[in-house]
Structures are given as C-alpha cells and as structure tokens.
Amino acid sequence: MSTEGIDIRKKCPEGKSLGTCQDDSQVEAKRGRLRDVDNRETGYKYCRHKYDSHKLWIDQVTYGNQPIKIEGNDGKKSISFSDIHPKVWEVTTYYSFEHDNGKTTIKVPLALRVQSNTSEYNCGNYCWYENLGRDNLTWRSISSTQNFPEDDPGKGGNEFKNKLDELACKLHKLHIVDIYKISNYKCACGKANVTVTPITDKNDGDLKGYIKYEYSYASDKNFVRYKRVNIKDGDDDKLLTLNKDTPKLSAYYWDQDEKRRKKPLLMEVHVQRFSGIPVIVSNNGDSDSKQWTMIMPESGELQLKGDELKKALHKQSANFSDL
C-alpha cells in the first residue's frame, strides 16, 4: 500500500531527533550528525524517512511539494523520480550543518540515499543521487559510491565526506571572498584558498583613519560575500563574481570599526571588462551591505587614488557615522 509521500525540504521529525514524518505519521523519521571513519562529527547532518515493512511504501518524493526528477543519461530529458522508484522504503537526505542551519527546512539538500524495489535490483542496496542545484528538483545519479554510508546513514568514509564537501562548495557557492574575514581561510573542498593581508597607514599614508584588507585567491570562480550575504553589483543587480584573471580584491573599513567590521566602506576590485584595472565600488548602505556601485573618478581615469580616494572614504564613513 502506498502513502501520501514525503517532502525532503522538511527537517523531520519536527523539533527532535527521532519520531514520525510531518507528512505521514506512518513513516519513521530520524535526524542525526554524519560521523567519519574515526567516529568524529563532520559538518553534515542527515534526515532519514523509512518504512520498516515492505508492505507499505513511499510513492512520491518531493521538494517544496514539487516532484523531484532524475537527469537522463548523457544529459537527456529528465525522468520522474517516481517512475524510476515507484516503491520507496527509505530516503535519506544529507545537508550541510554549517550552511543550512534552519530549524525546520533544508534549503539546499546535497545528496540522497534511496532504498526501493529498483535499488535492490540495480544498485546493490541503495541508489545515490546528487543535487544539480536547479531549484533542488533535478538530481543526478552518483556512480562511484565507495565508502558511502551502508547500514548506518550516519557513518561514512572519506570518499563520502569529500563528495559532500564538493557539493557544499558548488551548491552553497563557497568559493568566495568574504570581506568580513581578516585571516587566511579555505573552502570546504580545499580548492579555494584565500590569503588576507591587512594594510594600515603605517604601510600607506593615504589610509590614515582607515584599514584596508587585501584578499588574494587563485581558484577559477569566486563570489564576493560579506558574512552570509552575497554581494551584488548595484548597476545590474547581478552577483559580483571574480576569477583567476582578477586575483585580488581589497576592502576598506573605518579604523574605529576594525574589531566589529560592521560596515565595509569601499572595495577595490580588479574588473575584467576594464582589462583587469582595479576600480573602486562603494557600499550603497543596505542593512546587509548587499548592493555596491562603482565610483567614477572626476579625473576621468578608472582608478580612484590619492585625494579622491580619501574623499570617498571620508564620505562613506560620514554616511555610516552611526557605527
């Protein structure tokens, strides 16, 4: 007999680690922390929906009440998940504990482990899928699953953690330059390392009253972030992106704001469309510092420096005088 289906967006059971599914009380739900081969906690959690009896099954798996689908072979037309798995007994959803820490919902599921009548014949025991990031509705089969969790959904090997690290970086856009950070750091998968160098008026006389942090990176594509907010170009409302051809970014703060870094004032960005010449963009003043706009120097040049840079810094610090 089939059930009403489950929504993998929900962190079931609600408010506890073991109980029943919010969509169907006949389905057992369990939440837990993923541990590695040495039984150490990782940065990932799981949510498992399961039937103990094969007499009942889950016939619909959705995200946000919309049916999920599986990408066809060689990028062909996607196939409905329920067409591939008409009788599902267990679905385990893995997500990032650090970057997906909402109380009730999973904003970005990373991977799915599925046990069904299909998986028992075709996948040994479980079929595995990774999120392609298209509204969390389209998934792709994972072919290499060595050291992925078997009986215990909360115990996986290094290969599984590496896969989750890779997915977390891609889906949460963790190849970033975070202008709130003031020490060196790297992303989850280790491919994006950022070096942070503080520059004060001791190094640059133009910076009296201010501090500048220079961020150097080498990965292919980076987003710019302030804390948990992705920064946008105020001129076209698109996310500000960087790549290996624009290897540096600098952020300016008022020196009295050095500890809290509550409001970044300006950024100096190497923009590809200007042949890699660094240009100055200013914080528009949103509460979350999301929108930034390029400042055109009065000299007609692209670079803002000397007295014009000082003037821009003074203007911004006056705008944010309530720090």
Secondary structure, 3 states (H helix, E strand, C coil): CECCCEECCECCCCCCCEEECCCCCCCEEEEEEEECCCCCEEEEEEEEEECCCCCCEECCEEECCEECEECCHHHCCCEEHHHHCCCEEEEEEEEECCCCCCCCECCCCCEEEEEEHHHHHHCCCCEEEEECCCCCCEEEECCCCCCCCCCCCCECCHHHHHHHHHHHHHHCCCCEEECCCCCCEECCCCCCEEEEEEECCCCCHHHCCEEEEEEEECCCEEEEEECCEECEECCCCEECEEECCCCEEEEEEEHHHCCCCCCCCEEEEECHHHCCCEEEEEECCCCCCCEEEECCCCCCCCCCCHHHHHHHHHHHHHHCCCC
